[in-house]
């Protein structure tokens, strides 16, 4: 029989080796991400655009008003924060400042994504007052899209449902939960509670109207701007109006977790956990935890209005971006819940990261147009960005690595 001391020693060794396994994984992935991103920087020298994805086998970069423009600067900030490459600071600052004109943009709701991932991380790490002012002005621009009578921030301007008939005058998408972080920031830094009130009212209405009883989510909800009545519940990037688009569910888990952090209202924690549990326990989730692009593809009772050609896909595409967003969110959610739930969320987030960091999803050095991850989906109904890298998959992957390194797992 082993003595008590021997058992303690074995346990201690197991804990140390677990920890060093985690540290090695994090260090290896950050090192790879820094190298890959430096190669990306070399290839983008001289361009004023911002890396987004691959189109036609080549790197595709966007202008600053694209909803994805904040992610590459944000990735640079996270890599700089690791201290592996101090020179990345200059690049992070330069790419971030490119986005300065966006602070006045009012054309859609994406300001939170664009400004908070770039200037928000920049402010967190440098305390640069200019960044703070830009974030506050951006929050004012975002607030112009708030419709008080309906209690929501309008995501998009007028467009139609895929059915070609139903008109959307005031469409709100689940993604919009992510933009609220910018408003919470502005409220804290100005003392103006109207930013906070807008964010909380929007979150409550999203909770009421976007989330189903089983905590799955609609992608789009269209509102009557005078009464706040719901006019349509539908999808734009998911499989069908009644399905659950994987990235939409991920935005919800992340958005409600963040809203709980900022408000400490239990209702938001409950919905964040419900949405997380729906995702984690979903029967259609593959073993490696990287979801199909929608939880209901090809299932009975789910009929798309867009032109779906099943024969085009030998396998249902996965969405690594949804996995990365969810992993990052779960590392935070785990810090707000009881021990048992925290353990479940941390284990799930860790498994997801292990998959993303494996050869199945992580690119080879210098390949994949120098994006970090492969196998994401932008929008299958639109026929764009199918099984490609996406700058936001990379951003949430490095954020998740950072959160993992700080987690109790
Ligand atoms: N917010 C757009 C998307 O998730 O594709």
Boltz pocket constraint, residues with backbone or C-beta under 6 A from the ligand:
constraints:
  - pocket:
      binder: B
      contacts: [[A, 67], [A, 175], [A, 237], [A, 247], [A, 378]]
      max_distance: 6.0
